[in-house]
Amino acid sequence: MTHNPLPKRRALRLRDYDYAQAGAYFVTICTQGRSSLFGDIVDYQMCLNAAGHMLVRLWSDIPNHFSSVAMDDFVVMPNHLHGIVVLPEAAAAPAGDGRIVPDWTTARHRSG
Protein backbone atom coordinates (compact mmCIF):
# COMPACT_ATOMS: atom_id res chain seq x y z
CA MET A 1 0.00 0.00 0.00
CA THR A 2 1.36 3.43 -0.99
CA HIS A 3 1.34 6.18 1.62
CA ASN A 4 -0.09 9.46 0.32
CA PRO A 5 1.44 12.35 2.34
CA LEU A 6 -1.19 14.82 1.09
CA PRO A 7 -4.29 15.20 3.27
CA LYS A 8 -7.63 14.08 1.86
CA ARG A 9 -9.68 17.23 1.27
CA ARG A 10 -13.32 17.51 0.49
CA ALA A 11 -14.22 19.17 -2.79
CA LEU A 12 -15.20 22.80 -2.36
CA ARG A 13 -16.60 23.23 -5.87
CA LEU A 14 -20.21 22.58 -6.77
CA ARG A 15 -20.56 19.48 -8.89
CA ASP A 16 -21.61 20.25 -12.48
CA TYR A 17 -21.31 24.03 -11.97
CA ASP A 18 -19.63 25.94 -14.80
CA TYR A 19 -17.21 28.28 -13.06
CA ALA A 20 -16.50 30.04 -16.38
CA GLN A 21 -20.00 31.53 -16.40
CA ALA A 22 -20.68 35.13 -15.45
CA GLY A 23 -20.87 35.89 -11.75
CA ALA A 24 -19.01 37.01 -8.66
CA TYR A 25 -16.64 34.46 -7.14
CA PHE A 26 -15.24 34.56 -3.61
CA VAL A 27 -11.60 33.46 -3.66
CA THR A 28 -9.25 32.59 -0.80
CA ILE A 29 -5.54 32.12 -1.42
CA CYS A 30 -3.40 30.78 1.44
CA THR A 31 0.35 30.72 1.86
CA GLN A 32 2.12 27.39 1.97
CA GLY A 33 2.13 26.06 5.50
CA ARG A 34 0.03 29.06 6.56
CA SER A 35 3.25 31.05 7.01
CA SER A 36 2.70 34.73 7.84
CA LEU A 37 4.36 36.18 4.75
CA PHE A 38 2.30 39.32 4.14
CA GLY A 39 2.59 41.22 7.43
CA ASP A 40 1.28 41.20 10.99
CA ILE A 41 -1.77 42.22 12.99
CA VAL A 42 -0.82 45.06 15.33
CA ASP A 43 -3.44 46.66 17.61
CA TYR A 44 -6.21 44.95 15.60
CA GLN A 45 -4.91 46.45 12.33
CA MET A 46 -3.25 44.61 9.46
CA CYS A 47 0.23 46.02 8.87
CA LEU A 48 1.45 44.93 5.45
CA ASN A 49 5.11 44.22 4.89
CA ALA A 50 6.84 44.52 1.48
CA ALA A 51 5.38 41.18 0.32
CA GLY A 52 1.90 42.26 1.44
CA HIS A 53 2.16 45.52 -0.51
CA MET A 54 3.37 43.56 -3.54
CA LEU A 55 0.35 41.24 -3.22
CA VAL A 56 -2.01 44.25 -3.18
CA ARG A 57 -0.36 45.61 -6.36
CA LEU A 58 -0.52 42.22 -8.11
CA TRP A 59 -4.15 41.56 -7.14
CA SER A 60 -5.16 45.05 -8.28
CA ASP A 61 -3.30 44.57 -11.57
CA ILE A 62 -5.20 41.42 -12.62
CA PRO A 63 -7.70 43.34 -14.83
CA ASN A 64 -4.74 44.73 -16.80
CA HIS A 65 -3.87 41.16 -17.82
CA PHE A 66 -7.37 39.70 -18.04
CA SER A 67 -9.48 42.43 -19.63
CA SER A 68 -12.77 40.56 -19.11
CA VAL A 69 -12.26 40.22 -15.34
CA ALA A 70 -13.23 42.80 -12.72
CA MET A 71 -11.97 42.83 -9.17
CA ASP A 72 -14.20 43.75 -6.25
CA ASP A 73 -13.30 44.05 -2.57
CA PHE A 74 -10.38 42.12 -1.12
CA VAL A 75 -8.47 41.89 2.12
CA VAL A 76 -4.92 40.74 2.79
CA MET A 77 -4.26 38.92 6.05
CA PRO A 78 -0.87 37.73 7.39
CA ASN A 79 -1.12 34.32 5.72
CA HIS A 80 -3.95 34.58 3.20
CA LEU A 81 -6.01 36.79 0.91
CA HIS A 82 -9.78 36.93 0.47
CA GLY A 83 -11.16 38.58 -2.65
CA ILE A 84 -14.08 38.75 -5.02
CA VAL A 85 -13.47 38.21 -8.73
CA VAL A 86 -16.27 39.19 -11.11
CA LEU A 87 -16.71 37.57 -14.51
CA PRO A 88 -19.11 39.71 -16.56
CA GLU A 89 -21.45 38.33 -19.23
CA ALA A 90 -18.83 38.96 -21.92
CA ALA A 91 -16.49 36.52 -20.17
CA ALA A 92 -19.15 33.84 -20.00
CA ALA A 93 -18.30 32.61 -23.51
CA PRO A 94 -14.57 31.83 -23.32
CA ALA A 95 -12.88 30.80 -26.53
CA GLY A 96 -11.38 27.40 -27.26
CA ASP A 97 -11.00 25.01 -24.38
CA GLY A 98 -13.00 27.02 -21.82
CA ARG A 99 -10.12 28.90 -20.23
CA ILE A 100 -10.13 32.67 -19.94
CA VAL A 101 -6.96 33.74 -21.68
CA PRO A 102 -5.09 36.89 -20.64
CA ASP A 103 -5.12 39.75 -23.09
CA TRP A 104 -1.33 40.27 -23.12
CA THR A 105 -1.53 42.78 -25.99
CA THR A 106 -3.69 45.07 -23.88
CA ALA A 107 -1.53 44.44 -20.79
CA ARG A 108 1.66 45.41 -22.65
CA HIS A 109 -0.04 48.49 -24.10
CA ARG A 110 -1.25 49.67 -20.69
CA SER A 111 2.05 49.04 -18.90
CA GLY A 112 4.35 50.67 -21.33
GIJO-V811991 format. One record per pair of residues at least 12 apart in sequence whose C-alpha atoms are under 10 Angstrom apart, sorted by the first residue. I is the first residue (numbers start at 1). J is the second residue. If there is no record, write none. Layout:
# GIJO-V811991
[[I | J] [I | J]]
This chain:
# GIJO-V811991
[[18 | 92] [18 | 98] [19 | 87] [19 | 92] [19 | 98] [20 | 87] [20 | 91] [20 | 92] [20 | 93] [20 | 94] [20 | 98] [20 | 99] [20 | 100] [21 | 87] [21 | 88] [21 | 89] [21 | 90] [21 | 91] [21 | 92] [21 | 93] [21 | 94] [21 | 98] [22 | 69] [22 | 86] [22 | 87] [22 | 88] [22 | 89] [22 | 90] [22 | 91] [22 | 92] [22 | 93] [23 | 84] [23 | 85] [23 | 86] [23 | 87] [23 | 88] [23 | 89] [23 | 91] [23 | 92] [24 | 70] [24 | 71] [24 | 72] [24 | 84] [24 | 85] [24 | 86] [24 | 87] [24 | 88] [25 | 71] [25 | 72] [25 | 83] [25 | 84] [25 | 85] [25 | 86] [25 | 87] [26 | 72] [26 | 73] [26 | 74] [26 | 82] [26 | 83] [26 | 84] [26 | 85] [26 | 86] [27 | 74] [27 | 81] [27 | 82] [27 | 83] [27 | 84] [27 | 85] [28 | 74] [28 | 75] [28 | 76] [28 | 80] [28 | 81] [28 | 82] [28 | 83] [28 | 84] [29 | 76] [29 | 79] [29 | 80] [29 | 81] [29 | 82] [29 | 83] [30 | 77] [30 | 78] [30 | 79] [30 | 80] [30 | 81] [30 | 82] [31 | 78] [31 | 79] [31 | 80] [31 | 81] [32 | 79] [32 | 80] [33 | 79] [34 | 78] [34 | 79] [34 | 80] [35 | 78] [35 | 79] [35 | 80] [36 | 52] [36 | 77] [36 | 78] [36 | 79] [36 | 80] [37 | 49] [37 | 50] [37 | 51] [37 | 52] [37 | 77] [37 | 78] [37 | 79] [37 | 80] [38 | 50] [38 | 51] [38 | 52] [38 | 53] [38 | 54] [38 | 55] [38 | 56] [38 | 76] [38 | 77] [38 | 78] [38 | 79] [38 | 80] [38 | 81] [39 | 51] [39 | 52] [39 | 53] [39 | 76] [39 | 77] [39 | 78] [39 | 79] [40 | 52] [40 | 77] [40 | 78] [40 | 79] [41 | 77] [41 | 78] [45 | 77] [46 | 75] [46 | 76] [46 | 77] [46 | 78] [47 | 76] [47 | 77] [47 | 78] [48 | 76] [48 | 77] [48 | 78] [49 | 78] [52 | 76] [52 | 77] [52 | 78] [52 | 79] [52 | 80] [52 | 81] [53 | 76] [55 | 76] [55 | 81] [56 | 74] [56 | 75] [56 | 76] [56 | 81] [59 | 71] [59 | 74] [59 | 76] [59 | 81] [59 | 83] [60 | 72] [60 | 73] [60 | 74] [61 | 107] [62 | 85] [62 | 102] [62 | 107] [63 | 85] [63 | 102] [63 | 103] [63 | 107] [64 | 102] [64 | 103] [64 | 104] [64 | 105] [64 | 106] [64 | 107] [64 | 108] [64 | 109] [64 | 110] [64 | 111] [65 | 101] [65 | 102] [65 | 103] [65 | 104] [65 | 105] [65 | 106] [65 | 107] [65 | 108] [65 | 110] [65 | 111] [66 | 91] [66 | 100] [66 | 101] [66 | 102] [66 | 103] [66 | 104] [66 | 106] [66 | 107] [67 | 91] [67 | 100] [67 | 101] [67 | 102] [67 | 103] [67 | 104] [67 | 106] [67 | 107] [68 | 86] [68 | 87] [68 | 88] [68 | 89] [68 | 90] [68 | 91] [68 | 92] [68 | 94] [68 | 100] [68 | 101] [68 | 102] [68 | 103] [69 | 85] [69 | 86] [69 | 87] [69 | 88] [69 | 90] [69 | 91] [69 | 100] [69 | 102] [70 | 84] [70 | 85] [70 | 86] [70 | 87] [70 | 88] [71 | 83] [71 | 84] [71 | 85] [71 | 86] [71 | 87] [72 | 84] [72 | 85] [72 | 86] [73 | 85] [87 | 100]]
